[in-house]
Amino acid sequence: MERIVYINGELPFDGADTLVFSRIWHDGAEIETDNRGNQIRPSQKEVFAWQTAFCKSDTGYVVEPYCFYFKQGANTLTLEASTEPMAIRAVTLKSVRKNVDYKAYKAKQPASSSADNIEVIKLQGENSARRSDPSLFAKADRASPITEPYNVKAITLNYIGGDSWKSAGQWIEWDFTAPADGFYKIAVKGRQMYQRGSISTRSLYIDGEIPFTEMNAIDFYYSSEWQQQILSDKDGTPYEFFFKKGNHTLRLEVTMGGLGPIVNDIEDSIYRLNEIYRTIRVLTGVNPDVNRDYNLEQVYPDTIEAMNIESRRLYKVVDDYVAYTGEKSDKIASAQTLAVQLEEFYKKPYKITQAFQTFKENITALGTSLLDLTESKLDIDCISVAGRNADIPKVKPSGFKKVAHSINSFI
């Protein structure tokens, strides 16, 4: 559901015209089993319920809500429908509040804890309570010996996510009950096996709010196996989350995390590269005469200089990507190719007409890479919540389990 917001009759900034509000879905019935023991996935049903949401970017580049400026006195706020009907019960104006870091969060919590030794509470991924999209349903995995619940003989719904959980703003939510007031650890058993050399990122919401800034972006690196990620600081010390006794919700939402600024830079670069291409095409046409000297460095000196600047920008984009992900992947290769090509065009302008069509194709390839980079796919097997002194078991499969799994798969 999309809306446009106007303040005193004017659009306040770019992005205020694409405010996205999610719908809510859940399983429309209980999971059934056929006569061969295969589980049948229930159809998805929409939940019509009131929900509170901040106005924020739908791109996932930033997690924090938008800030709107109002003058003192009377103001008008207008919401215009773009897509889908939506009922509004109330609009609330709140003062700007920055999320605190973990140190400040911990200092605000009670000193005593009655939950230190609470054993692991597992929230199975397939048992999520609510989702933002009907395509985020439970799925079956028989490829790993440590998927829970494990069943290599029959179809068993045992994880959630996958190809459909990739766009910024999509979320999955689980309910759980804390047995006592106190501090708990949280571990996410996830698998990012879709994009080698890339990172999938999620924001963690507890009872509708991100508890501290470190939970704005939880990174999941590429691996073909399930990874148990205990939410921890850079030194590996687990974060301690305070829960009061009773019912709570955990939500994981797709966000771009550290890739956000990089993707934004690529988007801006594509815009400028297309401007460069169109400027040169005015003189040369779509298919330049390779035997003619168009003297581009004299006709368009600013454009030639823009190529040099854009080349350096793209080199920096590649460096930033490698610094963030730890490796250079095919997702960023087109940026490297264009950086090299633009550098050559700047030094030897006569080569522009010789490779003009290739230049356009490389811009198109960069646009395709941009779309790939905005996808953030992830599988979730389960989420574990345990007292801060309790042990959360490791999930790495033993050699024996792998061999047994391979044998059972063929029997």
DRENDO-1510 file (C-alpha; in Angstrom, 1 decimal, always signed):
<recs>
REC; n; res; u; v; w
REC; 1; MET; +0.0; +0.0; +0.0 .
REC; 2; GLU; +1.6; +3.3; -1.1 .
REC; 3; ARG; +0.8; +6.8; -0.1 .
REC; 4; ILE; +2.2; +10.3; -0.9 .
REC; 5; VAL; +2.5; +12.8; +1.9 .
REC; 6; TYR; +2.2; +16.6; +1.5 .
REC; 7; ILE; +3.1; +19.1; +4.2 .
REC; 8; ASN; +1.2; +22.4; +3.8 .
REC; 9; GLY; +0.4; +21.4; +0.2 .
REC; 10; GLU; +3.9; +20.6; -0.9 .
REC; 11; LEU; +6.0; +17.5; -1.3 .
REC; 12; PRO; +8.7; +17.9; +1.3 .
REC; 13; PHE; +11.4; +15.8; -0.3 .
REC; 14; ASP; +12.1; +12.9; -2.8 .
REC; 15; GLY; +10.9; +9.7; -1.2 .
REC; 16; ALA; +7.8; +11.3; +0.5 .
REC; 17; ASP; +6.0; +10.3; -2.7 .
REC; 18; THR; +6.6; +6.6; -2.2 .
REC; 19; LEU; +5.6; +5.7; +1.4 .
REC; 20; VAL; +5.0; +2.0; +1.6 .
REC; 21; PHE; +2.8; +0.4; +4.3 .
REC; 22; SER; +2.9; -3.4; +4.4 .
REC; 23; ARG; -0.1; -5.8; +4.7 .
REC; 24; ILE; -0.1; -8.7; +7.1 .
REC; 25; TRP; -0.4; -12.4; +6.2 .
REC; 26; HIS; -0.4; -15.7; +8.0 .
REC; 27; ASP; -1.3; -19.3; +7.4 .
REC; 28; GLY; -5.0; -19.7; +6.7 .
REC; 29; ALA; -5.2; -23.2; +8.2 .
REC; 30; GLU; -3.2; -25.8; +10.1 .
REC; 31; ILE; -0.6; -27.8; +8.2 .
REC; 32; GLU; -2.0; -31.1; +6.9 .
REC; 33; THR; -0.3; -34.3; +6.0 .
REC; 34; ASP; -1.1; -36.6; +3.1 .
REC; 35; ASN; -1.2; -40.4; +3.1 .
REC; 36; ARG; +2.5; -40.6; +2.3 .
REC; 37; GLY; +3.6; -38.4; +5.2 .
REC; 38; ASN; +4.2; -35.3; +3.1 .
REC; 39; GLN; +3.1; -32.0; +4.7 .
REC; 40; ILE; +0.8; -29.8; +2.7 .
REC; 41; ARG; +1.4; -26.1; +2.9 .
REC; 42; PRO; -1.7; -24.1; +3.9 .
REC; 43; SER; -2.9; -21.2; +1.8 .
REC; 44; GLN; -2.0; -17.7; +3.0 .
REC; 45; LYS; -4.7; -15.5; +4.5 .
REC; 46; GLU; -4.6; -11.8; +5.0 .
REC; 47; VAL; -4.9; -10.4; +8.6 .
REC; 48; PHE; -6.9; -7.3; +8.8 .
REC; 49; ALA; -5.6; -5.6; +11.9 .
REC; 50; TRP; -4.5; -2.1; +13.0 .
REC; 51; GLN; -0.7; -1.6; +12.9 .
REC; 52; THR; +1.5; +1.3; +13.7 .
REC; 53; ALA; +4.3; +2.2; +11.3 .
REC; 54; PHE; +6.7; +5.1; +10.9 .
REC; 55; CYS; +7.1; +6.8; +7.5 .
REC; 56; LYS; +10.4; +5.7; +6.2 .
REC; 57; SER; +12.3; +4.9; +3.0 .
REC; 58; ASP; +11.2; +1.9; +1.0 .
REC; 59; THR; +14.7; +1.5; -0.6 .
REC; 60; GLY; +16.3; +0.0; +2.6 .
REC; 61; TYR; +19.3; +2.3; +2.3 .
REC; 62; VAL; +18.5; +3.7; +5.8 .
REC; 63; VAL; +16.6; +2.2; +8.7 .
REC; 64; GLU; +15.7; +5.3; +10.6 .
REC; 65; PRO; +12.2; +6.9; +9.9 .
REC; 66; TYR; +11.9; +10.1; +7.9 .
REC; 67; CYS; +12.0; +13.4; +9.7 .
REC; 68; PHE; +9.5; +16.1; +8.7 .
REC; 69; TYR; +9.9; +19.8; +9.5 .
REC; 70; PHE; +6.8; +21.7; +10.7 .
REC; 71; LYS; +6.6; +25.4; +11.4 .
REC; 72; GLN; +5.2; +26.6; +14.7 .
REC; 73; GLY; +1.5; +27.0; +14.5 .
REC; 74; ALA; -1.2; +25.5; +12.2 .
REC; 75; ASN; +0.0; +23.1; +9.5 .
REC; 76; THR; -1.8; +20.8; +7.1 .
REC; 77; LEU; -0.8; +17.2; +6.4 .
REC; 78; THR; -2.3; +15.5; +3.4 .
REC; 79; LEU; -2.1; +11.8; +2.4 .
REC; 80; GLU; -2.8; +10.9; -1.2 .
REC; 81; ALA; -3.4; +7.3; -2.2 .
REC; 82; SER; -1.1; +5.7; -4.9 .
REC; 83; THR; -2.1; +2.0; -4.7 .
REC; 84; GLU; -4.4; -0.2; -2.7 .
REC; 85; PRO; -7.1; +0.9; -0.2 .
REC; 86; MET; -6.1; +1.5; +3.4 .
REC; 87; ALA; -7.9; +2.7; +6.5 .
REC; 88; ILE; -6.3; +5.2; +8.8 .
REC; 89; ARG; -7.3; +5.5; +12.4 .
REC; 90; ALA; -4.8; +8.1; +13.6 .
REC; 91; VAL; -1.7; +10.1; +12.6 .
REC; 92; THR; +0.8; +10.8; +15.3 .
REC; 93; LEU; +3.6; +13.4; +15.3 .
REC; 94; LYS; +6.5; +12.4; +17.5 .
REC; 95; SER; +9.7; +14.2; +18.3 .
REC; 96; VAL; +12.9; +12.9; +16.7 .
REC; 97; ARG; +14.5; +10.2; +18.7 .
REC; 98; LYS; +17.7; +8.6; +17.8 .
REC; 99; ASN; +18.2; +4.9; +18.6 .
REC; 100; VAL; +20.7; +4.4; +21.4 .
REC; 101; ASP; +23.8; +2.2; +21.1 .
REC; 102; TYR; +24.1; -1.1; +23.1 .
REC; 103; LYS; +26.0; +0.5; +26.0 .
REC; 104; ALA; +23.3; +3.1; +26.6 .
REC; 105; TYR; +20.5; +0.4; +26.1 .
REC; 106; LYS; +22.2; -1.9; +28.7 .
REC; 107; ALA; +22.6; +1.0; +31.2 .
REC; 108; LYS; +18.8; +1.7; +31.1 .
REC; 109; GLN; +17.8; -1.9; +32.0 .
REC; 110; PRO; +17.3; -3.3; +35.5 .
REC; 111; ALA; +20.4; -4.6; +37.2 .
REC; 112; SER; +18.7; -7.8; +38.4 .
REC; 113; SER; +17.9; -10.8; +36.2 .
REC; 114; SER; +15.9; -13.9; +36.9 .
REC; 115; ALA; +16.4; -15.5; +33.5 .
REC; 116; ASP; +20.1; -16.1; +33.4 .
REC; 117; ASN; +19.9; -19.9; +33.3 .
REC; 118; ILE; +16.7; -20.2; +31.2 .
REC; 119; GLU; +17.2; -23.0; +28.6 .
REC; 120; VAL; +17.0; -22.5; +24.9 .
REC; 121; ILE; +13.6; -21.5; +23.6 .
REC; 122; LYS; +13.4; -22.3; +19.8 .
REC; 123; LEU; +11.3; -20.4; +17.4 .
REC; 124; GLN; +11.1; -22.5; +14.3 .
REC; 125; GLY; +11.3; -20.4; +11.1 .
REC; 126; GLU; +8.3; -22.2; +9.5 .
REC; 127; ASN; +6.1; -21.3; +12.5 .
REC; 128; SER; +6.3; -17.6; +12.0 .
REC; 129; ALA; +3.2; -15.8; +13.2 .
REC; 130; ARG; +2.9; -13.0; +10.6 .
REC; 131; ARG; +4.6; -12.0; +7.4 .
REC; 132; SER; +4.5; -8.9; +5.1 .
REC; 133; ASP; +4.0; -10.8; +1.9 .
REC; 134; PRO; +1.9; -13.9; +0.9 .
REC; 135; SER; +5.0; -15.4; -0.8 .
REC; 136; LEU; +6.8; -15.7; +2.5 .
REC; 137; PHE; +5.5; -19.1; +3.4 .
REC; 138; ALA; +7.1; -22.2; +5.0 .
REC; 139; LYS; +9.2; -24.3; +2.8 .
REC; 140; ALA; +10.8; -27.8; +2.8 .
REC; 141; ASP; +14.5; -28.5; +2.8 .
REC; 142; ARG; +16.1; -32.0; +2.5 .
REC; 143; ALA; +19.5; -30.8; +1.4 .
REC; 144; SER; +21.0; -30.4; +4.9 .
REC; 145; PRO; +21.3; -33.0; +7.7 .
REC; 146; ILE; +20.9; -30.2; +10.4 .
REC; 147; THR; +17.7; -28.6; +9.2 .
REC; 148; GLU; +15.1; -28.7; +11.9 .
REC; 149; PRO; +12.8; -30.7; +11.9 .
REC; 150; TYR; +14.9; -33.1; +9.8 .
REC; 151; ASN; +13.2; -35.5; +7.4 .
REC; 152; VAL; +14.9; -36.9; +4.3 .
REC; 153; LYS; +12.1; -39.3; +3.3 .
REC; 154; ALA; +9.0; -37.0; +3.2 .
REC; 155; ILE; +8.3; -33.3; +2.5 .
REC; 156; THR; +8.5; -31.5; +5.8 .
REC; 157; LEU; +8.0; -27.8; +6.1 .
REC; 158; ASN; +11.1; -26.8; +8.1 .
REC; 159; TYR; +12.3; -23.3; +7.1 .
REC; 160; ILE; +11.2; -20.0; +5.7 .
REC; 161; GLY; +12.6; -17.3; +3.5 .
REC; 162; GLY; +14.5; -18.1; +0.3 .
REC; 163; ASP; +14.1; -16.4; -3.1 .
REC; 164; SER; +10.9; -14.5; -2.1 .
REC; 165; TRP; +12.5; -12.8; +0.9 .
REC; 166; LYS; +14.8; -10.4; -0.8 .
REC; 167; SER; +13.2; -6.9; -1.1 .
REC; 168; ALA; +13.8; -4.1; +1.3 .
REC; 169; GLY; +11.0; -3.7; +3.8 .
REC; 170; GLN; +9.8; -7.4; +3.7 .
REC; 171; TRP; +9.6; -8.8; +7.2 .
REC; 172; ILE; +8.8; -12.0; +9.1 .
REC; 173; GLU; +7.6; -12.0; +12.7 .
REC; 174; TRP; +7.6; -14.7; +15.4 .
REC; 175; ASP; +5.8; -14.8; +18.8 .
REC; 176; PHE; +7.4; -16.2; +22.0 .
REC; 177; THR; +6.9; -16.1; +25.8 .
REC; 178; ALA; +9.6; -15.1; +28.1 .
REC; 179; PRO; +9.4; -17.3; +31.3 .
REC; 180; ALA; +10.9; -14.7; +33.6 .
REC; 181; ASP; +12.2; -11.1; +33.7 .
REC; 182; GLY; +15.8; -10.8; +32.8 .
REC; 183; PHE; +18.6; -10.8; +30.2 .
REC; 184; TYR; +18.5; -13.3; +27.2 .
REC; 185; LYS; +20.8; -14.1; +24.3 .
REC; 186; ILE; +19.4; -14.4; +20.8 .
REC; 187; ALA; +20.8; -16.6; +18.0 .
REC; 188; VAL; +19.6; -16.8; +14.4 .
REC; 189; LYS; +20.2; -20.0; +12.4 .
REC; 190; GLY; +20.3; -18.7; +8.9 .
REC; 191; ARG; +21.7; -19.6; +5.4 .
REC; 192; GLN; +22.7; -17.2; +2.7 .
REC; 193; MET; +23.5; -19.5; -0.2 .
REC; 194; TYR; +22.2; -17.4; -3.0 .
REC; 195; GLN; +24.8; -14.7; -3.7 .
REC; 196; ARG; +28.5; -15.6; -3.5 .
REC; 197; GLY; +30.6; -12.5; -2.6 .
REC; 198; SER; +27.6; -10.6; -1.2 .
REC; 199; ILE; +26.0; -10.1; +2.2 .
REC; 200; SER; +22.3; -10.4; +3.2 .
REC; 201; THR; +21.2; -8.0; +5.9 .
REC; 202; ARG; +18.3; -7.9; +8.4 .
REC; 203; SER; +17.1; -5.5; +11.0 .
REC; 204; LEU; +15.9; -6.9; +14.3 .
REC; 205; TYR; +12.7; -5.5; +15.9 .
REC; 206; ILE; +11.6; -6.5; +19.4 .
REC; 207; ASP; +8.0; -5.7; +20.2 .
REC; 208; GLY; +7.9; -3.3; +17.2 .
REC; 209; GLU; +11.1; -1.4; +17.9 .
REC; 210; ILE; +14.8; -1.8; +17.2 .
REC; 211; PRO; +16.4; -2.1; +20.7 .
REC; 212; PHE; +19.7; -0.5; +19.9 .
REC; 213; THR; +21.6; +0.7; +16.8 .
REC; 214; GLU; +23.7; -2.4; +16.5 .
REC; 215; MET; +20.5; -4.2; +15.5 .
REC; 216; ASN; +19.9; -1.9; +12.5 .
REC; 217; ALA; +22.0; -4.3; +10.4 .
REC; 218; ILE; +22.7; -8.0; +11.1 .
REC; 219; ASP; +24.9; -9.4; +8.3 .
REC; 220; PHE; +24.7; -12.9; +6.9 .
REC; 221; TYR; +27.7; -13.9; +4.8 .
REC; 222; TYR; +27.6; -16.5; +1.9 .
REC; 223; SER; +27.6; -20.1; +3.0 .
REC; 224; SER; +26.0; -23.3; +1.6 .
REC; 225; GLU; +25.5; -24.5; +5.1 .
REC; 226; TRP; +23.4; -23.3; +8.0 .
REC; 227; GLN; +25.2; -20.8; +10.2 .
REC; 228; GLN; +24.3; -20.3; +13.9 .
REC; 229; GLN; +24.8; -16.6; +14.5 .
REC; 230; ILE; +24.6; -15.5; +18.1 .
REC; 231; LEU; +24.0; -11.8; +18.0 .
REC; 232; SER; +27.3; -10.4; +19.4 .
REC; 233; ASP; +29.6; -7.4; +19.3 .
REC; 234; LYS; +32.9; -7.2; +17.3 .
REC; 235; ASP; +34.7; -9.1; +20.1 .
REC; 236; GLY; +32.3; -12.0; +20.0 .
REC; 237; THR; +30.6; -11.1; +23.3 .
REC; 238; PRO; +26.9; -11.9; +23.0 .
REC; 239; TYR; +24.4; -9.0; +23.3 .
REC; 240; GLU; +22.1; -9.3; +26.3 .
REC; 241; PHE; +18.4; -8.4; +25.6 .
REC; 242; PHE; +16.1; -7.6; +28.5 .
REC; 243; PHE; +12.7; -9.2; +28.3 .
REC; 244; LYS; +9.9; -8.9; +30.9 .
REC; 245; LYS; +8.0; -12.0; +31.7 .
REC; 246; GLY; +5.2; -12.6; +29.2 .
REC; 247; ASN; +4.5; -12.4; +25.4 .
REC; 248; HIS; +6.9; -10.8; +23.0 .
REC; 249; THR; +7.5; -10.5; +19.2 .
REC; 250; LEU; +10.7; -10.8; +17.2 .
REC; 251; ARG; +10.8; -9.4; +13.7 .
REC; 252; LEU; +13.5; -9.7; +11.0 .
REC; 253; GLU; +13.2; -7.1; +8.2 .
REC; 254; VAL; +15.1; -6.9; +5.0 .
REC; 255; THR; +17.5; -3.9; +4.8 .
REC; 256; MET; +20.5; -3.0; +2.7 .
REC; 257; GLY; +22.8; -2.4; +5.6 .
REC; 258; GLY; +26.4; -1.5; +4.6 .
REC; 259; LEU; +25.5; -2.1; +1.0 .
REC; 260; GLY; +23.0; +0.9; +1.0 .
REC; 261; PRO; +25.5; +3.7; +0.4 .
REC; 262; ILE; +27.3; +1.6; -2.2 .
REC; 263; VAL; +24.1; +0.8; -4.1 .
REC; 264; ASN; +23.1; +4.5; -3.8 .
REC; 265; ASP; +26.5; +5.5; -5.4 .
REC; 266; ILE; +26.0; +3.0; -8.2 .
REC; 267; GLU; +22.5; +4.4; -8.9 .
REC; 268; ASP; +23.8; +7.9; -9.1 .
REC; 269; SER; +26.7; +6.8; -11.3 .
REC; 270; ILE; +24.3; +5.2; -13.8 .
REC; 271; TYR; +22.3; +8.4; -14.0 .
REC; 272; ARG; +25.5; +10.4; -14.8 .
REC; 273; LEU; +26.8; +7.8; -17.3 .
REC; 274; ASN; +23.6; +7.9; -19.2 .
REC; 275; GLU; +23.9; +11.7; -19.4 .
REC; 276; ILE; +27.5; +11.3; -20.8 .
REC; 277; TYR; +26.2; +8.7; -23.3 .
REC; 278; ARG; +23.4; +10.9; -24.5 .
REC; 279; THR; +25.6; +14.0; -24.8 .
REC; 280; ILE; +28.1; +12.2; -27.1 .
REC; 281; ARG; +25.3; +10.6; -29.1 .
REC; 282; VAL; +24.0; +14.0; -30.1 .
REC; 283; LEU; +27.2; +14.5; -32.1 .
REC; 284; THR; +28.0; +10.9; -33.2 .
REC; 285; GLY; +24.6; +9.2; -33.5 .
REC; 286; VAL; +24.0; +5.7; -32.3 .
REC; 287; ASN; +26.5; +4.1; -34.7 .
REC; 288; PRO; +29.5; +6.5; -35.0 .
REC; 289; ASP; +31.7; +6.4; -38.1 .
REC; 290; VAL; +34.9; +4.7; -36.7 .
REC; 291; ASN; +37.0; +6.3; -39.5 .
REC; 292; ARG; +36.0; +9.9; -38.6 .
REC; 293; ASP; +37.7; +12.0; -36.0 .
REC; 294; TYR; +34.9; +13.8; -34.1 .
REC; 295; ASN; +37.4; +15.8; -31.9 .
REC; 296; LEU; +35.3; +15.0; -28.9 .
REC; 297; GLU; +38.0; +16.4; -26.5 .
REC; 298; GLN; +37.5; +19.8; -28.2 .
REC; 299; VAL; +33.7; +19.7; -28.7 .
REC; 300; TYR; +32.9; +18.3; -25.3 .
REC; 301; PRO; +35.8; +19.0; -22.9 .
REC; 302; ASP; +33.6; +18.9; -19.9 .
REC; 303; THR; +32.2; +15.5; -20.8 .
REC; 304; ILE; +35.7; +14.1; -21.2 .
REC; 305; GLU; +36.6; +15.4; -17.8 .
REC; 306; ALA; +33.3; +13.9; -16.4 .
REC; 307; MET; +34.5; +10.5; -17.7 .
REC; 308; ASN; +37.7; +10.9; -15.7 .
REC; 309; ILE; +35.8; +11.8; -12.5 .
REC; 310; GLU; +33.3; +9.0; -13.0 .
REC; 311; SER; +36.1; +6.5; -13.5 .
REC; 312; ARG; +37.6; +7.4; -10.1 .
REC; 313; ARG; +34.1; +7.2; -8.5 .
REC; 314; LEU; +33.6; +3.7; -9.8 .
REC; 315; TYR; +37.0; +2.6; -8.7 .
REC; 316; LYS; +36.1; +3.8; -5.2 .
REC; 317; VAL; +32.7; +2.0; -5.4 .
REC; 318; VAL; +34.6; -1.3; -6.1 .
REC; 319; ASP; +37.0; -0.6; -3.3 .
REC; 320; ASP; +34.1; +0.1; -0.9 .
REC; 321; TYR; +32.4; -3.1; -1.9 .
REC; 322; VAL; +35.4; -5.2; -1.4 .
REC; 323; ALA; +36.1; -3.6; +2.0 .
REC; 324; TYR; +32.6; -4.4; +3.1 .
REC; 325; THR; +32.1; -7.9; +1.8 .
REC; 326; GLY; +35.7; -9.1; +2.0 .
REC; 327; GLU; +35.9; -10.2; -1.7 .
REC; 328; LYS; +35.3; -9.0; -5.2 .
REC; 329; SER; +32.3; -10.7; -6.8 .
REC; 330; ASP; +30.7; -10.8; -10.2 .
REC; 331; LYS; +28.1; -8.4; -8.9 .
REC; 332; ILE; +30.6; -5.6; -9.0 .
REC; 333; ALA; +32.6; -6.6; -12.0 .
REC; 334; SER; +30.6; -4.3; -14.4 .
REC; 335; ALA; +31.6; -1.3; -12.3 .
REC; 336; GLN; +35.3; -2.3; -12.6 .
REC; 337; THR; +34.9; -2.8; -16.3 .
REC; 338; LEU; +33.3; +0.7; -16.8 .
REC; 339; ALA; +36.0; +2.3; -14.6 .
REC; 340; VAL; +38.7; +0.9; -16.8 .
REC; 341; GLN; +36.9; +1.9; -20.0 .
REC; 342; LEU; +36.2; +5.4; -18.8 .
REC; 343; GLU; +39.8; +5.9; -17.8 .
REC; 344; GLU; +40.9; +4.8; -21.3 .
REC; 345; PHE; +38.4; +7.1; -22.9 .
REC; 346; TYR; +39.8; +10.0; -20.9 .
REC; 347; LYS; +43.4; +9.3; -21.9 .
REC; 348; LYS; +42.5; +8.4; -25.5 .
REC; 349; PRO; +39.2; +10.2; -26.6 .
REC; 350; TYR; +39.5; +8.9; -30.2 .
REC; 351; LYS; +38.6; +5.4; -28.8 .
REC; 352; ILE; +35.2; +6.5; -27.6 .
REC; 353; THR; +33.6; +6.1; -31.1 .
REC; 354; GLN; +35.3; +2.8; -31.6 .
REC; 355; ALA; +33.8; +1.3; -28.4 .
REC; 356; PHE; +30.6; +3.5; -28.2 .
REC; 357; GLN; +28.2; +0.5; -28.4 .
REC; 358; THR; +30.3; -1.4; -25.9 .
REC; 359; PHE; +30.1; +1.6; -23.6 .
REC; 360; LYS; +26.3; +1.5; -23.7 .
REC; 361; GLU; +26.2; -2.2; -23.1 .
REC; 362; ASN; +28.5; -1.8; -20.0 .
REC; 363; ILE; +26.1; +0.8; -18.6 .
REC; 364; THR; +23.2; -1.6; -19.1 .
REC; 365; ALA; +25.2; -4.3; -17.4 .
REC; 366; LEU; +25.8; -2.0; -14.4 .
REC; 367; GLY; +22.1; -1.4; -14.2 .
REC; 368; THR; +21.5; -5.2; -14.1 .
REC; 369; SER; +24.2; -5.5; -11.3 .
REC; 370; LEU; +22.4; -2.8; -9.4 .
REC; 371; LEU; +19.2; -4.8; -9.4 .
REC; 372; ASP; +21.1; -7.9; -8.3 .
REC; 373; LEU; +22.8; -6.0; -5.4 .
REC; 374; THR; +19.4; -4.8; -4.1 .
REC; 375; GLU; +18.3; -8.4; -3.6 .
REC; 376; SER; +19.0; -9.8; -0.1 .
REC; 377; LYS; +17.9; -13.4; +0.0 .
REC; 378; LEU; +18.1; -15.4; +3.2 .
REC; 379; ASP; +16.8; -18.7; +4.7 .
REC; 380; ILE; +15.8; -19.0; +8.4 .
REC; 381; ASP; +15.7; -22.4; +10.1 .
REC; 382; CYS; +15.1; -21.2; +13.6 .
REC; 383; ILE; +15.7; -18.5; +16.2 .
REC; 384; SER; +17.0; -19.4; +19.6 .
REC; 385; VAL; +16.4; -17.3; +22.8 .
REC; 386; ALA; +18.2; -18.4; +26.0 .
REC; 387; GLY; +19.2; -17.0; +29.3 .
REC; 388; ARG; +22.5; -15.1; +29.2 .
REC; 389; ASN; +24.4; -17.9; +31.0 .
REC; 390; ALA; +22.8; -20.8; +29.1 .
REC; 391; ASP; +24.6; -22.6; +26.2 .
REC; 392; ILE; +23.2; -22.4; +22.7 .
REC; 393; PRO; +24.4; -25.5; +20.9 .
REC; 394; LYS; +26.5; -25.3; +17.7 .
REC; 395; VAL; +24.9; -26.4; +14.5 .
REC; 396; LYS; +27.9; -27.5; +12.4 .
REC; 397; PRO; +27.1; -30.9; +10.9 .
REC; 398; SER; +29.6; -33.7; +11.8 .
REC; 399; GLY; +31.2; -35.9; +9.1 .
REC; 400; PHE; +29.1; -38.8; +10.3 .
REC; 401; LYS; +25.8; -36.8; +9.9 .
REC; 402; LYS; +26.8; -35.9; +6.4 .
REC; 403; VAL; +27.6; -39.4; +5.4 .
REC; 404; ALA; +24.4; -40.8; +7.0 .
REC; 405; HIS; +22.4; -38.0; +5.2 .
REC; 406; SER; +23.9; -38.9; +1.9 .
REC; 407; ILE; +23.1; -42.6; +2.4 .
REC; 408; ASN; +19.5; -42.0; +3.5 .
REC; 409; SER; +18.9; -39.8; +0.5 .
REC; 410; PHE; +19.5; -42.6; -1.9 .
REC; 411; ILE; +17.7; -45.3; +0.0 .
</recs>
